[in-house]
Amino acid sequence: MGGTGFKEIEKFNDALLAKQVWRMINNPNSLCHRVFKARFFPTCSILEAKDSNTGSYAWKSILSVRDVIQKGMVWRIGNGHDVRIKEDRWLQGSPTSPIISPLPTVAAETKVQTLINPELGVWRDDCVNQLFLPQEASAILGIPLSCRCPPDKIAWGCTPSGVFSTSSAYKLLASGVDDSQAETLNRAAQKQFWKAVIDDYRKEVFSIAAWLLWNQRNAIHFGRPMRDTDQILPSAGNLLQDFLAVQQIETTIPTSLASQHWSKPDLNYHKVNFDAAMFRDGHLAGVGVVVRDWRGEFVGALSSPMPLTHSVADMEALACRKAVEFVAEIGVQRVIFEGDSAMVINALNQNNASLSSYGVVIEDIRSQALVFQSCAFAHTSPVCNYVADAIAKKAKAYRSARVWFNSPLEDIVSLLLFDVH
């Protein structure tokens, strides 16, 4: 179609019709949705509606493109009540990627809520690690959750915002990926998983596993209690992660700091800088938070490890939520939160990320920020956020959150002094 990039008119028309289905899903109170629901699917959702020979041309047209939405949709997990573990698409990434773990003990209709602790709004780590392949377990534990346990949402998996677009639907149709290729995609995903296992620290994992097997042999020989054989590889991985976690990162002031500086907040305000750091070698990330008053004096800091998430934006949003929770506990009332992720700061200020992978976190932050007398979210450059970044990297050596008040970490002092002089 000229210079628009749409070459196959039939698929383009299907993408346009799919947009109407998307609108009905996300606007259940609209007149169009209420009319169709009353007649054709009164007891279920539009995605579960049965075909009807007596339906109107408009309804048959909607049914004909419903599979476009089903191919591109992905669930954003809230409380997990509506999402099936094995049958629905809910992992972050490509919407065509299903669960690849075998899960022989999980029934087809088992919901994701069974993997979530509803009281704390967190994943059941032990259950997830026991059921899923390691790489997939890490991906699940990296999906942000909320203690509010909001309802699950349907998002469009082909755009970062989670909002449907005609162009992305057309590209999905033009790519030719459909359900008949699911088995092929599943085999490809498993190959990719095992390649990652082999490539990442294969010598180290093999050596530790061999050492554990030797200990197993000695336990049998001397009549000592034995470790379960199926726990040898997971134990090897845990021991390797423990080793990697204690490898300290030296904090230095980069030369690029010379031309930019952190700025003090207004009188009687506190500024809170937050950042996230990735440790891919251990499938972990870290959060760093530093609080300073209007004089630039250190008030408190937090460094906390967390599971590695699907995207940097997810981690930055989680870091901001942790910062808001930390400052609320301190009792500060007038505060400016400053981070170096423009995407997260814009989402907070514009409230337009409800369907993104970190949408539930943005909603948490906006809700929690109501406790402050005055609160603002501002974007800054990474150079001016270097103290928070350094504190985030410290989390690699910790198993749980560390907090400091009044007296900062010794190797962070030089960075704090550099910011205010």
C-alpha positions as CSV (number, residue, x, y, z in Angstrom):
1,M,0.0,0.0,0.0
2,G,2.2,2.8,-1.3
3,G,4.8,3.9,1.2
4,T,2.9,2.7,4.3
5,G,4.8,-0.6,4.4
6,F,1.6,-2.8,4.0
7,K,2.0,-5.1,1.0
8,E,-0.8,-7.7,1.7
9,I,-4.2,-6.0,1.8
10,E,-6.0,-9.0,3.3
11,K,-3.7,-9.2,6.3
12,F,-3.8,-5.4,6.7
13,N,-7.6,-5.6,6.8
14,D,-7.4,-8.4,9.4
15,A,-5.1,-6.2,11.5
16,L,-7.6,-3.4,11.3
17,L,-10.5,-5.7,12.4
18,A,-8.4,-7.1,15.2
19,K,-8.1,-3.6,16.6
20,Q,-11.9,-3.6,17.1
21,V,-11.6,-6.8,19.0
22,W,-8.8,-5.3,21.1
23,R,-11.0,-2.2,21.9
24,M,-13.9,-4.5,23.0
25,I,-11.6,-6.4,25.3
26,N,-10.2,-3.3,27.0
27,N,-13.5,-1.3,27.0
28,P,-16.1,-3.7,28.4
29,N,-18.4,-0.8,29.2
30,S,-18.6,0.4,25.7
31,L,-21.9,0.2,23.8
32,C,-20.4,-2.1,21.2
33,H,-19.1,-4.6,23.7
34,R,-22.3,-4.6,25.7
35,V,-24.5,-5.2,22.7
36,F,-22.4,-8.1,21.3
37,K,-21.9,-9.6,24.8
38,A,-25.6,-9.6,25.5
39,R,-26.4,-11.6,22.3
40,F,-23.4,-13.7,21.6
41,F,-21.3,-14.4,24.7
42,P,-23.3,-13.5,27.9
43,T,-21.5,-16.0,30.2
44,C,-17.9,-15.8,28.9
45,S,-15.3,-13.4,27.4
46,I,-15.1,-12.6,23.7
47,L,-12.1,-14.8,23.3
48,E,-14.1,-17.8,24.6
49,A,-17.3,-17.0,22.5
50,K,-18.5,-19.8,20.3
51,D,-19.1,-19.5,16.6
52,S,-22.7,-18.7,15.6
53,N,-24.4,-19.4,12.2
54,T,-27.1,-16.8,13.0
55,G,-24.7,-14.0,13.8
56,S,-24.5,-10.8,11.9
57,Y,-21.9,-10.0,9.3
58,A,-20.1,-7.7,11.8
59,W,-20.0,-10.5,14.4
60,K,-18.7,-13.1,12.0
61,S,-16.0,-10.6,10.9
62,I,-15.0,-10.1,14.5
63,L,-14.8,-13.9,15.1
64,S,-12.7,-14.3,11.9
65,V,-9.9,-12.2,13.3
66,R,-10.1,-13.1,17.0
67,D,-7.2,-15.5,16.5
68,V,-5.0,-12.5,15.7
69,I,-5.4,-11.2,19.2
70,Q,-4.9,-14.7,20.6
71,K,-1.6,-15.0,18.8
72,G,-0.3,-11.6,19.9
73,M,-1.7,-11.3,23.4
74,V,0.2,-11.9,26.6
75,W,-1.0,-11.9,30.2
76,R,0.3,-9.4,32.7
77,I,0.2,-11.2,36.0
78,G,-1.6,-9.6,38.9
79,N,-3.1,-12.2,41.2
80,G,-2.8,-15.1,38.7
81,H,-6.5,-16.1,39.0
82,D,-7.3,-15.9,35.3
83,V,-4.1,-17.3,33.8
84,R,-3.4,-21.0,33.2
85,I,0.2,-22.1,33.7
86,K,0.5,-24.4,30.8
87,E,-2.1,-23.2,28.3
88,D,-1.8,-19.4,28.3
89,R,1.0,-17.1,27.3
90,W,2.3,-15.1,30.3
91,L,6.1,-15.1,30.2
92,Q,7.9,-11.9,29.3
93,G,9.3,-11.7,25.7
94,S,7.8,-13.0,22.5
95,P,4.1,-13.8,22.7
96,T,4.7,-16.9,20.7
97,S,6.9,-18.4,23.4
98,P,5.0,-20.9,25.6
99,I,6.1,-22.6,28.8
100,I,8.8,-25.2,27.7
101,S,9.2,-26.9,31.1
102,P,7.6,-30.4,31.0
103,L,5.4,-30.0,34.2
104,P,4.1,-33.5,34.3
105,T,2.4,-33.0,37.7
106,V,0.6,-29.7,36.7
107,A,-2.9,-30.0,35.3
108,A,-3.9,-28.1,32.2
109,E,-6.3,-25.8,34.1
110,T,-4.0,-25.1,37.0
111,K,-3.7,-21.3,37.4
112,V,-0.7,-19.1,38.0
113,Q,-2.1,-18.1,41.4
114,T,-0.8,-21.4,42.8
115,L,2.7,-20.0,42.3
116,I,2.1,-16.8,44.2
117,N,2.0,-16.0,47.9
118,P,-1.2,-13.8,48.1
119,E,-0.4,-12.4,51.5
120,L,2.9,-11.0,50.5
121,G,2.3,-10.5,46.8
122,V,5.5,-12.4,45.9
123,W,6.4,-15.6,44.0
124,R,6.7,-18.9,45.8
125,D,10.4,-19.3,45.1
126,D,10.7,-22.9,46.2
127,C,7.6,-24.0,44.2
128,V,8.8,-22.2,41.0
129,N,12.3,-23.5,41.2
130,Q,11.1,-27.1,41.8
131,L,8.6,-27.1,38.9
132,F,10.4,-25.2,36.1
133,L,13.6,-25.5,34.2
134,P,16.3,-23.1,35.7
135,Q,16.2,-20.5,33.0
136,E,12.4,-20.5,32.9
137,A,12.2,-20.3,36.7
138,S,14.5,-17.3,36.6
139,A,12.2,-15.6,34.0
140,I,9.2,-16.2,36.2
141,L,10.8,-15.0,39.4
142,G,11.7,-11.8,37.4
143,I,8.1,-11.0,36.6
144,P,7.1,-8.0,38.8
145,L,4.2,-8.6,41.3
146,S,2.3,-6.3,43.6
147,C,1.2,-6.8,47.2
148,R,-2.2,-5.4,46.1
149,C,-2.7,-8.5,44.0
150,P,-4.6,-6.7,41.2
151,P,-6.5,-8.6,38.5
152,D,-4.6,-10.1,35.6
153,K,-4.6,-8.0,32.4
154,I,-4.4,-8.8,28.8
155,A,-1.6,-6.9,27.0
156,W,-0.4,-6.9,23.4
157,G,2.9,-8.7,23.4
158,C,4.2,-7.2,20.2
159,T,4.8,-3.6,21.5
160,P,6.8,-2.5,24.6
161,S,3.8,-0.5,25.9
162,G,1.5,-3.5,25.8
163,V,-1.0,-1.5,23.7
164,F,-2.3,-2.9,20.4
165,S,-1.1,-1.3,17.2
166,T,-2.3,-2.1,13.6
167,S,1.3,-2.1,12.3
168,S,2.5,-4.7,14.9
169,A,-0.5,-6.9,14.2
170,Y,0.2,-6.8,10.5
171,K,3.9,-7.7,11.1
172,L,2.7,-10.6,13.2
173,L,0.4,-11.9,10.5
174,A,3.1,-11.3,7.8
175,S,5.6,-13.3,9.7
176,G,3.5,-16.4,9.2
177,V,3.9,-17.6,12.8
178,D,0.8,-19.6,13.9
179,D,-0.2,-22.3,16.3
180,S,0.8,-25.0,13.9
181,Q,4.4,-24.0,14.5
182,A,4.1,-24.2,18.3
183,E,5.9,-27.6,18.5
184,T,8.8,-26.3,16.4
185,L,9.1,-23.2,18.4
186,N,9.0,-25.2,21.6
187,R,11.9,-27.4,20.4
188,A,13.9,-24.4,19.3
189,A,13.3,-22.8,22.7
190,Q,14.6,-25.9,24.5
191,K,17.7,-26.0,22.3
192,Q,18.3,-22.4,23.1
193,F,17.9,-23.1,26.8
194,W,20.4,-26.0,26.9
195,K,22.9,-24.1,24.8
196,A,22.8,-21.3,27.4
197,V,23.3,-23.9,30.2
198,I,26.3,-25.3,28.4
199,D,27.9,-21.9,27.4
200,D,27.5,-20.2,30.8
201,Y,30.2,-21.4,33.2
202,R,30.1,-25.0,31.9
203,K,33.5,-25.8,33.2
204,E,32.7,-24.4,36.7
205,V,29.3,-26.2,36.9
206,F,30.9,-29.5,35.7
207,S,33.7,-29.3,38.3
208,I,31.4,-28.5,41.2
209,A,29.0,-31.3,40.1
210,A,31.9,-33.8,39.8
211,W,33.0,-32.8,43.4
212,L,29.5,-33.3,44.7
213,L,29.3,-36.7,42.9
214,W,32.6,-37.7,44.6
215,N,31.2,-36.7,47.9
216,Q,28.1,-38.8,47.1
217,R,30.4,-41.8,46.4
218,N,32.2,-41.3,49.7
219,A,28.9,-41.0,51.6
220,I,27.8,-44.4,50.2
221,H,31.2,-45.9,51.0
222,F,31.3,-44.7,54.6
223,G,27.6,-45.1,55.3
224,R,26.8,-41.4,55.7
225,P,23.5,-39.7,54.7
226,M,23.4,-39.1,50.9
227,R,22.2,-36.1,49.0
228,D,19.3,-36.7,46.6
229,T,20.7,-37.3,43.1
230,D,18.3,-34.9,41.4
231,Q,19.6,-32.1,43.7
232,I,23.2,-32.4,42.6
233,L,23.0,-30.0,39.6
234,P,20.9,-27.4,41.4
235,S,23.3,-27.5,44.3
236,A,26.2,-27.0,41.9
237,G,24.5,-24.0,40.5
238,N,23.8,-22.6,43.9
239,L,27.4,-23.0,45.0
240,L,28.6,-21.3,41.9
241,Q,26.2,-18.4,42.5
242,D,27.5,-18.1,46.0
243,F,31.0,-17.8,44.7
244,L,30.1,-15.2,42.1
245,A,28.2,-13.2,44.7
246,V,31.2,-12.5,46.8
247,Q,33.4,-11.2,44.0
248,Q,33.5,-7.5,45.0
249,I,33.2,-4.7,42.5
250,E,35.6,-1.8,43.1
251,T,34.0,1.6,43.2
252,T,35.9,4.4,41.5
253,I,34.9,7.8,40.3
254,P,34.9,7.9,36.4
255,T,36.6,10.8,34.7
256,S,33.3,11.7,32.9
257,L,32.0,13.0,36.2
258,A,34.1,16.1,35.9
259,S,31.6,18.1,33.8
260,Q,28.3,17.1,35.6
261,H,27.2,17.2,39.2
262,W,24.3,16.1,41.3
263,S,22.3,19.1,42.5
264,K,20.8,19.6,46.0
265,P,17.1,19.8,46.5
266,D,15.2,22.9,47.7
267,L,15.1,23.9,51.3
268,N,13.4,21.3,53.6
269,Y,13.2,18.8,50.8
270,H,15.1,15.4,50.5
271,K,16.4,14.0,47.2
272,V,16.3,10.2,46.7
273,N,18.4,8.8,43.9
274,F,17.7,5.2,42.9
275,D,19.2,2.8,40.3
276,A,19.3,-0.8,39.3
277,A,22.3,-2.9,38.3
278,M,22.4,-6.3,36.4
279,F,24.5,-9.3,37.3
280,R,23.8,-11.6,34.4
281,D,26.3,-14.2,35.6
282,G,24.1,-15.0,38.6
283,H,20.7,-14.2,37.1
284,L,20.4,-11.5,39.7
285,A,20.1,-7.7,39.9
286,G,20.6,-5.1,42.5
287,V,18.8,-2.0,43.7
288,G,20.6,1.0,45.1
289,V,18.9,3.9,47.0
290,V,20.6,7.0,48.6
291,V,18.7,9.7,50.5
292,R,20.2,13.2,51.0
293,D,18.8,16.4,52.5
294,W,18.7,19.9,51.2
295,R,22.3,20.5,52.5
296,G,23.5,17.5,50.5
297,E,24.2,15.5,53.7
298,F,23.7,11.8,53.8
299,V,20.6,10.5,55.5
300,G,20.3,6.9,54.5
301,A,21.0,4.2,51.9
302,L,19.7,0.8,50.9
303,S,21.3,-1.9,48.8
304,S,19.2,-5.0,48.0
305,P,19.5,-8.0,45.6
306,M,16.5,-9.0,43.5
307,P,15.8,-11.5,40.6
308,L,16.9,-10.5,37.2
309,T,13.9,-9.2,35.2
310,H,13.0,-9.3,31.6
311,S,14.0,-5.7,30.8
312,V,16.0,-2.8,32.2
313,A,12.8,-0.8,32.5
314,D,11.3,-3.5,34.8
315,M,14.3,-3.3,37.1
316,E,14.4,0.5,37.2
317,A,10.7,0.5,38.1
318,L,11.3,-2.0,40.9
319,A,14.2,0.1,42.1
320,C,11.9,3.2,42.3
321,R,9.3,1.2,44.2
322,K,11.9,0.1,46.7
323,A,13.0,3.7,47.0
324,V,9.5,4.9,47.8
325,E,9.0,2.2,50.3
326,F,12.3,2.9,52.0
327,V,11.7,6.7,52.3
328,A,8.2,6.1,53.6
329,E,9.6,4.1,56.4
330,I,12.1,6.8,57.2
331,G,9.3,9.3,57.6
332,V,10.4,11.9,55.1
333,Q,7.5,14.1,53.9
334,R,8.9,16.3,51.1
335,V,10.8,14.4,48.6
336,I,12.1,14.3,45.0
337,F,12.8,10.9,43.5
338,E,15.5,11.0,40.8
339,G,16.4,8.2,38.4
340,D,18.2,7.8,35.1
341,S,15.4,5.8,33.3
342,A,13.4,8.3,31.2
343,M,10.9,5.6,30.3
344,V,10.0,4.9,34.0
345,I,10.0,8.6,35.0
346,N,7.7,9.4,32.1
347,A,5.4,6.5,33.0
348,L,5.2,7.8,36.5
349,N,4.4,11.4,35.5
350,Q,2.0,10.5,32.7
351,N,0.4,7.3,34.1
352,N,0.4,5.7,30.7
353,A,2.1,2.3,31.3
354,S,-0.7,0.2,32.8
355,L,-0.2,-2.6,30.1
356,S,3.5,-2.6,30.0
357,S,5.5,-5.3,31.8
358,Y,6.2,-2.9,34.7
359,G,2.7,-1.4,34.7
360,V,1.7,-3.0,38.0
361,V,4.8,-1.5,39.6
362,I,4.0,2.0,38.3
363,E,0.6,1.7,39.9
364,D,2.1,0.6,43.2
365,I,4.5,3.6,43.2
366,R,1.8,6.1,42.4
367,S,-0.4,4.7,45.2
368,Q,2.4,4.6,47.8
369,A,3.5,8.1,46.9
370,L,0.2,9.5,48.3
371,V,1.6,9.3,51.8
372,F,4.0,12.2,51.2
373,Q,3.1,15.8,51.7
374,S,5.0,16.7,48.5
375,C,6.4,14.2,46.0
376,A,7.9,14.5,42.5
377,F,9.7,12.2,40.1
378,A,12.6,13.6,38.0
379,H,14.9,12.3,35.4
380,T,18.6,12.7,35.6
381,S,21.7,11.6,33.7
382,P,23.5,8.4,34.7
383,V,26.5,10.5,35.6
384,C,24.5,12.4,38.2
385,N,23.1,9.1,39.5
386,Y,26.5,7.4,40.1
387,V,26.2,7.1,43.9
388,A,22.9,5.1,43.6
389,D,24.5,3.0,40.8
390,A,27.5,2.1,43.0
391,I,25.2,1.1,45.9
392,A,23.2,-1.0,43.6
393,K,26.3,-2.9,42.5
394,K,27.1,-3.6,46.1
395,A,24.0,-5.9,46.3
396,K,25.8,-8.6,44.4
397,A,27.6,-9.5,47.6
398,Y,24.4,-9.6,49.8
399,R,21.7,-12.2,50.2
400,S,19.2,-9.7,51.6
401,A,18.7,-6.0,51.8
402,R,21.3,-3.8,53.7
403,V,20.5,-0.4,55.2
404,W,22.7,2.4,56.4
405,F,21.6,5.5,58.4
406,N,23.7,8.6,59.1
407,S,27.0,6.9,58.4
408,P,27.5,5.8,54.7
409,L,29.6,3.0,53.4
410,E,33.3,3.8,53.5
411,D,33.9,3.4,49.8
412,I,30.8,5.6,48.9
413,V,32.0,8.5,51.0
414,S,34.3,9.9,48.2
415,L,31.4,9.8,45.8
416,L,29.1,11.6,48.2
417,L,31.7,14.3,48.8
418,F,32.3,14.7,45.1
419,D,28.6,15.4,44.5
420,V,28.4,18.3,46.9
421,H,31.8,20.0,46.2
